Amino acid sequence: MSGRLYRTREVAELLNISVSGVKKWIKEGKIRAIRVGRFWMIPESEVRRILLGVKPSEVRAVIYARVSSHKQKKDGNLDRQVERLRSYCSAKGYKVIDVITDVASGLKEDRSGLQKLFNIVEKHQADVVVVEFKDRLTRFGFDYLKRYFESHGTKIEVVEETEKGYMEELIEDFVSIVISFAGRIYGKRSQKFKKIKKVIEEVVRDD
């Protein structure tokens, strides 16, 4: 994707189509684009490809799936999630180049799978990252992550906008937040912290 970057308006003029038509092609994956701030920028190589009538190359997809606990993995939740994403990629005609999984909270930033995903994106080895729900990738800051990936030429596609279930996982994340803040305030070696942690874990267990 070397060479000049064109704005959608410029590409529309070159291809003699509307700006909305160019944006539609970007959304459908018919033309590759890079997100720069608020704008989509199209590489010169893509403009030449369209003008010459060359078919687009395969879209390289990375599947990212995550569950919060080993219990969910043991119950088959992770495998089913991966299979649903494989089916989605197959239907879209994507070439799956890697399947990355994590068994960790969506609040955890140093997940091994997530770090691997960052490496792939930063090396421009994928065109799209496919996830089932936004919070499979991260509990907070999804839009920032999406913008960062797009700045490296990689889109994030979310199969389902609204997540159903995973109440157990939400509770676990809530507990992690409370315990983390209690540790910062009172110190993890203090009796106050230990008492708060014990009470929270007992309430969750009894519930």
C-alpha positions in Angstrom: 0.0 0.0 0.0 2.8 2.4 -0.9 2.4 5.6 -2.9 -0.1 8.5 -2.6 -3.2 8.4 -0.5 -6.4 9.7 -2.0 -9.5 11.1 -0.3 -12.9 9.6 -1.1 -13.9 12.7 -3.0 -10.8 12.4 -5.2 -11.4 8.7 -5.9 -15.0 9.4 -6.7 -13.9 11.9 -9.4 -11.2 9.6 -10.8 -13.7 6.6 -11.0 -16.6 8.8 -12.1 -18.9 7.6 -9.2 -20.4 9.3 -6.2 -18.6 9.7 -2.9 -21.3 7.6 -1.2 -20.5 4.9 -3.8 -16.8 4.9 -2.8 -17.7 4.7 0.9 -20.1 1.8 0.1 -17.3 0.0 -1.7 -15.0 0.5 1.4 -17.7 -0.9 3.7 -18.2 -3.9 1.4 -14.5 -4.6 1.1 -14.4 -3.9 -2.6 -11.7 -1.3 -2.2 -9.2 -1.1 0.6 -8.8 2.1 2.6 -6.9 3.3 5.6 -8.6 5.4 8.4 -6.7 8.6 9.0 -8.4 10.6 11.7 -12.0 11.1 10.6 -11.3 10.3 6.9 -10.9 7.2 4.8 -7.8 7.4 2.6 -7.4 5.1 -0.4 -3.9 4.0 -1.6 -2.9 4.9 -5.1 -2.4 1.1 -5.8 -6.1 0.5 -5.1 -7.2 3.3 -7.5 -5.0 1.8 -10.2 -6.4 -1.6 -9.6 -9.9 -0.4 -10.0 -9.1 1.6 -13.2 -7.4 -1.4 -14.7 -10.3 -3.7 -13.8 -8.1 -6.0 -11.7 -10.0 -8.1 -9.2 -9.2 -7.4 -5.5 -6.9 -9.8 -3.7 -8.1 -12.0 -0.9 -9.1 -10.3 2.3 -6.8 -11.6 5.0 -8.8 -12.1 8.2 -7.7 -12.8 11.8 -10.3 -14.4 14.1 -10.1 -13.2 17.7 -12.1 -15.1 20.3 -12.1 -14.8 24.1 -13.7 -16.2 27.2 -13.1 -15.1 30.7 -12.5 -18.4 32.6 -11.3 -21.9 32.0 -14.7 -23.1 33.0 -16.2 -21.4 30.0 -13.5 -22.9 27.8 -14.1 -26.3 29.2 -17.9 -25.9 28.5 -17.1 -25.4 24.9 -17.9 -21.7 24.7 -14.6 -20.8 23.2 -14.7 -23.5 20.5 -18.3 -22.5 19.6 -17.3 -18.9 19.3 -14.4 -19.7 17.0 -16.7 -21.9 14.8 -19.3 -19.1 14.5 -16.5 -16.7 13.4 -15.2 -19.2 10.9 -18.6 -19.5 9.4 -18.9 -15.7 9.2 -15.5 -15.4 7.4 -16.4 -18.2 5.0 -19.7 -16.5 4.1 -17.8 -13.2 3.5 -15.2 -14.9 1.4 -12.3 -14.0 3.7 -9.1 -16.0 4.0 -8.5 -16.8 7.6 -4.8 -16.5 8.2 -4.8 -17.0 12.0 -7.2 -17.8 14.9 -6.2 -16.1 18.1 -7.8 -17.0 21.5 -7.5 -15.8 25.0 -8.8 -17.1 28.3 -8.7 -14.0 30.4 -10.8 -11.0 31.5 -11.5 -8.3 28.9 -10.1 -5.9 31.4 -6.6 -7.5 31.2 -4.4 -5.5 28.8 -1.4 -7.9 28.7 -3.3 -10.9 27.3 -0.9 -13.1 25.2 -3.4 -13.4 22.4 -4.1 -9.7 22.3 -0.4 -8.9 22.2 -0.1 -11.3 19.2 -2.9 -9.6 17.5 -1.2 -6.2 17.9 2.0 -7.6 16.3 0.0 -8.9 13.3 -1.8 -5.5 12.8 1.4 -3.4 13.3 3.2 -5.5 10.6 0.3 -5.0 8.2 -0.3 -8.8 7.9 -4.1 -8.6 8.2 -6.9 -6.7 6.4 -9.6 -7.4 9.0 -10.0 -8.6 12.5 -13.2 -10.5 13.2 -14.7 -10.6 16.7 -18.1 -11.8 17.8 -18.8 -8.9 20.2 -17.0 -5.7 21.0 -16.1 -6.7 24.5 -14.5 -10.0 23.3 -11.7 -7.6 22.2 -11.8 -5.2 25.2 -14.2 -4.2 27.9 -13.4 -0.5 27.6 -11.8 1.7 24.9 -13.0 -0.3 21.9 -13.3 2.9 19.7 -9.7 3.8 20.5 -8.5 0.3 19.6 -10.6 0.4 16.4 -9.0 3.7 15.3 -5.5 2.4 16.1 -6.0 -0.7 14.0 -7.5 1.3 11.1 -4.4 3.6 11.2 -2.5 0.4 10.3 -4.8 -0.5 7.5 -6.8 -3.2 9.5 -10.5 -3.0 10.0 -12.4 -4.6 13.0 -15.6 -6.3 12.1 -18.1 -7.1 14.9 -20.5 -9.9 14.0 -23.0 -9.1 16.8 -23.6 -5.6 18.1 -25.4 -6.6 21.3 -24.1 -9.3 23.5 -26.4 -11.7 25.3 -25.5 -13.7 28.3 -22.0 -13.8 29.8 -23.4 -12.5 33.1 -20.9 -14.6 35.0 -18.1 -12.9 33.1 -19.5 -9.4 33.8 -19.6 -10.2 37.5 -16.0 -11.5 37.5 -14.9 -8.3 35.8 -16.8 -6.2 38.3 -15.1 -8.0 41.2 -11.7 -7.5 39.6 -12.3 -3.8 39.4 -13.4 -3.4 43.0 -10.6 -5.6 44.3 -8.0 -3.7 42.2 -9.2 -0.3 43.5 -9.3 -1.5 47.1 -5.7 -2.7 46.7 -4.6 0.7 45.4 -6.4 2.6 48.3 -5.5 0.4 51.2 -2.5 -1.7 50.0 -2.8 -5.4 49.2 -1.1 -6.4 52.4 -3.4 -4.4 54.7 -6.1 -6.1 56.8 -8.7 -3.7 55.3 -8.0 -4.9 51.8 -8.1 -8.6 52.8 -11.4 -8.0 54.6 -13.0 -6.3 51.6 -11.7 -9.0 49.2 -13.1 -11.7 51.4 -16.5 -10.1 51.7 -16.8 -9.5 47.9 -15.7 -13.1 47.1 -18.2 -14.5 49.6 -21.1 -12.4 48.2 -20.3 -13.5 44.6 -19.9 -17.2 45.7 -23.2 -17.1 47.6 -25.0 -15.4 44.7 
